[in-house]
Amino acid sequence: MTATSPPVTTEPGVPVPAKAAGVSPLRRLLNELTRSTSGFIGLCLVVVILLISLVGPLLMGSHVPGDPARAWEAPSGEHWLGLEGSGKDTLHLLVTGGTTVLMVGFLAATITTVIAVAVGSLAGYFGGRFDALMLQVTDIVMTVPQIVLLAVVGAFYKLDSPVLLAVIIGILSWPVLMRSIRAQVLSLKEREFVEAAQLLDVGWVRIVFGEIVPNMASYILINFIIAVTNAIYAMVGLYLLGLAPQKGSNWGIMINDAWTKGAMFNPDAMPYIIAPVTMIVLLQLGLILLTRTLEEILNPRLRDR
């Protein structure tokens, strides 16, 4: 037993049943995104950066050869963004460096969302001592600034694995979303469909994860995208501050390398620091525009304004 899907509205005040619309919810969502200028721009930015970062390394190869004799060579027809301090092509490093950033961002956001949804849903549904304990734990974690906590963890543990870095960021980022999910569950568990499921005695697992959580799908999706942006900021901040090993290639390492080698004082080396910053800004801008548009589409109160 699940809540009925909200009606599709073609005109203000004229609801049309979802089945009568003749399109799937995903297709309907994409149609709404393309109708919104900001949503379409955000979607295009995210898709283009995903293609560059995921498909680009397959076409260009992961190995980036270098020639120290050509260090900080200016942009040219052969090397569009010039060469960095080791004589490696900046464009090649930019393309191959996006994979790690995206992987850490999405993996950390997934871990954050799973923990927050599971703990917040159970705390809100059961209440009592478990709820009080979880709230106390979240208060403790939230009192410590995340970047400081990550810096301490980075000082004691060798964060040479992007997966390990994503796991740590994800584990430290769930409290805020958990409290929001808990508040949503406190409201939803009083609805008629939850009471009906309780009367049928289908079990708390089915009620929480089969009835309540699906009704928060749009809210969870929006907060997942927000978690991706926060995870990327945290990761790049760690590399920029030198708190993570400078191994491999990603945009955070490029910014740190440009800073430590004084690239900003060399006009020919400016693309090496501007390029990764631009990619991070465009990715974050795309995610923010996408989040705001999705919120307007999926939130009935904002949609009816």
Residue pairs with C-beta under 8 A, 6 or more apart in sequence:
1 193
1 196
1 197
1 200
1 202
1 211
2 193
2 210
2 211
2 214
2 215
3 191
3 193
3 211
3 214
3 215
5 18
5 25
6 18
6 300
7 15
7 16
7 17
7 18
8 15
8 16
8 17
8 18
8 20
8 21
8 28
9 15
9 16
9 303
10 16
12 304
18 25
21 28
23 31
29 294
29 297
32 39
32 293
32 297
33 39
33 40
33 43
33 290
33 293
33 294
33 297
34 40
34 43
36 293
36 296
36 297
38 289
38 292
38 293
39 289
39 290
39 292
39 293
39 294
39 297
41 286
41 289
42 285
42 286
42 287
42 288
42 289
42 290
42 291
42 292
42 293
43 286
43 290
44 286
45 282
45 283
45 285
45 286
45 289
46 283
46 286
46 287
46 290
49 98
49 102
49 279
49 282
49 283
49 286
50 102
52 95
52 98
53 95
53 98
53 99
53 101
53 102
54 98
54 99
54 102
56 95
56 96
56 98
57 95
57 96
57 99
60 92
60 95
60 96
62 96
64 88
64 89
64 92
64 93
64 96
64 249
65 88
66 83
66 86
66 87
66 88
67 83
67 87
68 86
68 87
69 87
70 83
70 87
71 83
71 84
71 85
71 86
71 87
72 82
72 83
72 84
72 85
72 263
72 266
72 268
72 269
72 272
73 79
73 82
73 83
73 87
73 268
74 82
74 268
75 81
75 82
75 268
75 271
76 82
79 89
79 90
79 91
80 91
81 89
81 90
81 91
81 94
81 271
81 272
81 275
82 90
82 268
82 269
82 271
82 272
83 89
83 90
84 90
84 93
84 254
84 257
84 258
84 263
84 269
84 272
85 257
85 261
85 263
85 269
85 272
90 271
90 272
90 275
91 275
93 249
93 254
94 251
94 254
94 275
94 276
94 279
96 249
97 249
97 250
97 251
97 253
97 254
97 276
98 250
98 251
98 279
99 250
100 162
100 248
100 249
100 250
101 232
101 235
101 236
101 250
101 251
101 252
101 280
101 283
103 162
103 163
103 166
104 162
104 165
104 166
104 169
104 231
104 232
104 235
105 166
105 228
105 229
105 231
105 232
105 235
106 228
106 231
107 163
107 166
107 167
107 170
108 165
108 166
108 167
108 169
108 170
108 173
108 227
108 228
108 231
108 234
108 235
109 170
109 224
109 225
109 227
109 228
109 230
109 231
110 170
110 224
111 166
111 167
111 170
111 171
111 174
112 169
112 170
112 173
112 174
112 177
112 227
112 231
113 174
113 177
113 220
113 223
113 224
113 227
115 170
115 171
115 174
115 178
116 174
116 175
116 177
116 178
116 180
116 181
116 223
117 177
117 181
117 213
117 216
117 220
119 134
119 174
119 178
120 134
120 177
120 178
120 179
120 180
120 181
120 182
120 184
120 185
121 181
121 182
121 185
121 208
121 209
121 212
121 213
122 130
122 134
122 208
123 130
123 131
123 134
123 135
123 178
123 182
123 185
124 131
124 181
124 182
124 183
124 184
124 185
124 186
124 189
125 185
125 189
125 204
125 207
125 208
125 212
126 204
131 182
134 178
134 182
135 179
135 182
137 175
138 175
138 176
138 178
138 179
139 175
141 172
141 175
142 175
142 176
146 172
146 173
146 234
147 234
147 237
149 172
150 168
150 169
150 172
150 234
150 237
150 238
150 243
151 238
151 241
151 243
153 159
153 168
154 238
154 243
154 244
155 243
157 164
158 245
159 165
159 168
159 238
159 243
159 244
159 245
160 244
160 245
160 247
162 248
162 250
165 235
165 238
165 244
166 231
166 235
169 231
169 234
169 235
170 231
173 227
173 230
173 231
173 234
177 223
177 227
180 219
180 223
181 216
181 220
184 216
184 219
185 208
185 212
185 216
188 194
188 212
188 215
188 216
189 212
193 211
194 207
194 211
194 212
197 206
197 207
197 211
198 207
202 210
213 220
218 294
218 298
218 299
219 298
221 294
221 298
222 291
222 294
222 295
222 298
225 287
225 290
225 291
225 294
226 291
228 287
229 284
229 287
229 288
229 291
232 280
232 283
232 284
233 284
235 244
235 252
236 251
236 252
236 255
236 280
237 252
238 244
238 252
239 246
239 250
239 252
239 253
239 255
239 256
240 252
240 255
240 256
240 259
241 256
242 256
242 260
244 252
246 253
246 256
246 257
247 253
251 276
251 277
251 279
251 280
252 276
254 272
254 273
254 275
254 276
255 273
255 276
255 277
257 263
257 272
258 264
258 269
258 272
258 273
259 273
261 269
263 269
263 270
263 272
263 273
264 270
264 273
295 302
296 302
296 303
297 303
